[in-house]
């Protein structure tokens, strides 16, 4: 099983200029380009599953309409404490396998077509990977946001980081970060490749897990 964190971030480490920022606003802020969107689409084409957070899903309204490995839609897993509003396109995407992950039951927020995973007091990242292991899922994309990324880095579960460095500085203390504070220890990486396209820098890192012990 391989977990790849796929993100776009400003030079100063922010992933948006405000919470619940829609794609149109992100484009205006300099976070996206056609090259970056195509890059993300190519990552999804090789994925079995995608993990994201509730705020990220609220901002986009639904999962990407892109098939993954073997011509099947990736399994989308969304972390949430309070559930997702029924007005989101997420609930209409019955052709995409979906699971909500939470520390306690969500009750009416889950319907028959959307599965529910309760992690309780267990490590939330490990619970998700155990769940996917039972489904024979091999390639997982971690789409964040910052709090979800923090979970997986703190549990030493990320294998790769593919980050698009965007030509912008946000400089807002309350804007969402690549990783929300705080990590238990620094995460060390090894650069595998770099590429510049349309003023954006695409970086591919391998996480050096032996230098990142679980505390």
Order of alpha helices (4+ residues) and beta strands (2+ residues): beta-alpha-alpha-beta-alpha-beta-beta-beta-alpha-beta-alpha-beta-beta-beta
